[in-house]
Amino acid sequence: MFTTLSRRTTLLAASSFAMAAAATFATVHDTGDRPGTTIETGNSAAKDPYVDIPGREVPEVQPRPGEVAACDQPGENEIVRVRDRSAPNGQRPVWIRRPPGPDDHGVPVLYLLHGSTGTHRDIVEAGVGPIMDEAMCRHGVEFVVAAPYGQETGRRDTEWGDAVHGEFNIETFVTQTAIDVVEGDQRRPRELRAIGGFSMGGYGSAALSLRNPGIYSQVVSWGGYFKVDDPSDTFGPDPDDAHAPDQLLDNPGVADIRFNLIEGTDDRTPLQTGSIHGEAERFAELLREHDMTVKTRFPEGGHDFDTWNPTIPKAVDFLVEGWAQAEDED
């Protein structure tokens, strides 16, 4: 999070900028990108309609270092807009960066969630796409990167959740609609689907994976927190533990989710209680107590992409390790 004791005021001001930016991006495409697309979606209210069928074969991921198309050609960007009345101009964008060549259900997907005062554009403009391309070439494993827009018209802190009173349904969008948009008829098995995020997105990636263990198998959190920190009462004034990652580790089906937690050594971004400092190690210890896979990294720096971007190659190392062993464990 990026707020202090006057958090609601700061959030409103920052969200105003984010909302205006999103409205612009909904109608303007990057030079050289695929033309944007606006689509209609069906009813996404049903719980987890995309959870994988048990026993589905997991395609084998075979690393070919230095020999994939991403070594010679950058990924192609596209912004798809989904009609959503809770988003600016009634459209919720999803940035998608695909490696060269046809899409296939054996190509992994990494979903990335932005922070509380940002948009998918922060991830794009921070240069995350080209860094991912370089890592794909180095490993010889290509994957799709997709970042949905997580703000809402009421300028509240969404926590990547579904509002308790139904004003917006961001978790449903990420775990259902965005998957439909990005993967289409090339539906991935959970073993080849990861979720990550920055700041509030780091929280969201942990919470959504643990709440939906049939959908994601790996998590990367940059500057995240692992307890409920909800200044806008998205989950109500007295939220229970259903949205707290540190309280979800006994849930059925979560034991094999792999976590990579990254936190800057100087990251003391305030939360409603305490700060982000120490959150990665606190959560990592809980994961270890539950015999879950976790790796941590503590780069010098604070709560920004200058700190996070240099860690992306190691994060991709972590993801590729999981994707490459997925077929063997099936």
HUCORKA-V298562 format. One line per field, one symbol per residue. phi: phi as a letter, one per 40 degrees, with the letter a starting at -180 (. if undefined). psi: psi as a letter, one per 40 degrees, with the letter a starting at -180 (. if undefined). burial: I if it has 24 or more other ideal C-beta (glycine too) atoms within 12 Angstrom, else O. A space follows every 50 residues. Layout:
# HUCORKA-V298562
phi: ???
psi: ???
burial: ???
This chain:
# HUCORKA-V298562
phi: .bbbccdccccccccdccccccccccbbbccgccdcbbbbbccbcccfcb cccdgccccccbcbdgbccccbaccbcabbbbcaccbdfgbbcbcbbbcd gccaccccbbcbbcccbbadcdccccgcdcccdccccccgbcacbbbccb caccgcccffbcccbgcabcdccccbcccccccfcbcccdcbbbbaabgd cccdcccccccbccbbbabbbbgcbbbcbbccfdcgcbccccbbdcbbcc ccgcccccbbbbaccbcbdcbdbgacdgcccccdccccccfbcabbabcc hbbaccccdcccdcccdcccdccccccccc
psi: ifiadfdddddddddddddddddddeehiiheiiiihhiiiahedihfee hihhehhhihhhhgheeidedehiihiihhhhhheeiheehhihhhhiii iiiieehihhhhhiideaidddddeefddddddddddddfhiiihhhihe iidefihdffihhdeedigdddddecdddddddbefhiiddehihiihbd dddddddddddgeedieihhhhfiifihggdefdeidgiaeeehdeeeee iheedehhhhhhhidehfhiidhaidhedddddddddddefihhiihgih abgidddddeedddddddddddddeddde.
burial: IIIOOOIOOIIOOIIOOIIOIIIOIIOOOOOOOOOOOIOOIOOIOOOOOI OIOOOOOIOOIOIOOOOIOIOOOIIIIIIIIIOIOIIIIOIIIIIIIIIO OOIOIIIIIIIIIIIIIIIIIIIIOIOIIIIIIOIIIIIIIIIIIIIIII IIIIIIIIIIIIIIOOOIIIIIIIIIIIIIIIIIOOIIIIIIIIIIIIII IIIIIIIIIIIIIIIIIIIIIIIIIIIIIIIIIIIOOOIOOOIIIIOIIO OOOIOIIIIIIIIIOOIOIOIIOOIIOIIIOIIIOIIOOIOIIIIIIIIO OIIOIOIIIOIIIIIIIIIIIIIIOIOOOO
